Amino acid sequence: MATPTSITFFKFIPSTYLILILLSASWKKGYALERKLASENNYHTVHLSSILPSSFCNPPVKGPSRKSSLKVLHRHGPCHQLNQEEFNKPTLSQILSEDQIRVNTIQGRHAFSAATNKIRDSKANLPAKPGTSLGTANYIVTVGLGTPKNDYNLVFDTGSDLTWTQCQPCTRFCYKQQDPIYDPTKSSSYTNISCSSAQCSALTSATGNSPGCSISTCIYGIQYGDQSFSVGFFAKERLTLTQTDAFDGFLFGCGQNNQGLFGNIAGLLGLGRDPLSIVSQTAQKYGKYFSYCLPSKSGSNGHLTFGKGAVPNSVKFTPFARSSSQSNLFYFIDIQGISVGGRQLSISASVFQTGGSIIDSGTVITRLPPAAYSALRTAFRQQMARYKTAPAVSILDTCYDFSGQTTVSVPKISFFFSGNVMVDLDLKGILVAAKASQVCLAFAGNSAATDVGIFGNIQQQTFEVVFDVAGGMLGFAPGGCS
Ligand SMILES: *[C@@H]1O[C@H](CO)[C@@H](O)[C@H](O)[C@H]1NC(C)=O
């Protein structure tokens, strides 16, 4: 509505003339402003140093303040004290090749499970078992085990179920780990599980392998796509998560023979949806509800929190999708679209539906159906055309040479999930740097349209990611590590 002053003003000037002047001035100004705003809103413009890997730990000002919350660190990040031996740090291409092994395993497991479900009724003989475990995951929490308790650093993994740790007397083999190796003879709360128990039989779905039996003690075995594995006694023990939260009789693997790419981490914390996962085993207290924030490597308040507790109001929820195989494996989600620099890519819905998608805490780089990745790459390359390109790094084929730049402008990338959820990725979820002269788009395409897509952990960084497993919903909110 026009103000009284402007009405008075209009009276004294020929109106068409005035309107023309006003229009052209404000149009020009408004257009330029709009364009500037639009481009600012659609780009991350940052100092180059904030893209490059940091070798300094900026320790979080305060630890997680939430109840039932564990601190989360990046395994290869500078804040992780187990990681001070510089020579142990893998290069980006090593991380990427381990990541590909994990992805192959996930995709193999998913395809196998889908096939199993299809042929179950026909009672066909199944082919050899797939590798069931999942290669390196990258985020670590510390939990207490035993009475009296000792602390162990475990990799946490939403893509697997069984929790295990290396275990004395390491009958066959234990790799080197930082924490003293868990010793059941020093704990008053350790018990073996017997072969005849239902708990022992539950291993089949949790690990993909039938349990073994030794002198009536149940034996678990879980193997990885890259030939890594852990085998040992299936047992019960007191698990302590926080000062106030402990669980008696927690079922876990006491690994007597452990080999592979676990670094110096004591074992694995399985956050999958199988009855043996920690999510299911603590359901009475936490209601199958957990959330985390994966910190970017340079250190911030990463956390893994059990229970509804302090989930921010800003969380937007998308329903978990139903897996085509109806299996308990993995957390399926429904990706509906992607935008780059504020422009929605034209990708037909069937592209995402063909293979389906999961969210995984252990896969680093998000894998997209080939058609979706190709649309993303084309749009990204167009909007990055002013930068010099650089050679590919392993699976990352869209790289730039930023050497000599002080600031860089990168188009924003947003993901759209069913339920009207838009996730506007942090810059850390868009680019990954080998070095200033080789900074790459942090996405890769699957080789087949039917391969399952994976929303990986680089893209999840800094978000509060909420798993309401009982409610069938996945939530996202920005700023989860602050
Ligand atoms: C668990 O079972 C193994 C193998 O049978 C045995 O060596 C070990 O002593 C048992 N531990 C306990 C506490 O019963």
PDBQT file of the ligand as one rigid body, heavy atoms in Angstrom, charges set to zero:
ROOT
HETATM    1  C1  LIG A 501      34.071 -69.065  27.640  1.00  0.00    +0.000 C 
HETATM    2  O1  LIG A 501      34.232 -70.149  26.749  1.00  0.00    +0.000 OA
HETATM    3  C2  LIG A 501      35.577 -70.468  26.417  1.00  0.00    +0.000 C 
HETATM    4  C3  LIG A 501      35.560 -71.599  25.401  1.00  0.00    +0.000 C 
HETATM    5  O2  LIG A 501      34.719 -72.646  25.792  1.00  0.00    +0.000 OA
HETATM    6  C4  LIG A 501      36.360 -70.839  27.676  1.00  0.00    +0.000 C 
HETATM    7  O3  LIG A 501      37.710 -71.053  27.338  1.00  0.00    +0.000 OA
HETATM    8  C5  LIG A 501      36.239 -69.717  28.689  1.00  0.00    +0.000 C 
HETATM    9  O4  LIG A 501      36.862 -70.078  29.891  1.00  0.00    +0.000 OA
HETATM   10  C6  LIG A 501      34.782 -69.378  28.943  1.00  0.00    +0.000 C 
HETATM   11  N1  LIG A 501      34.733 -68.231  29.845  1.00  0.00    +0.000 N 
HETATM   12  C7  LIG A 501      33.875 -68.192  30.877  1.00  0.00    +0.000 C 
HETATM   13  C8  LIG A 501      33.981 -66.985  31.757  1.00  0.00    +0.000 C 
HETATM   14  O5  LIG A 501      33.073 -69.056  31.102  1.00  0.00    +0.000 OA
ENDROOT
TORSDOF 0
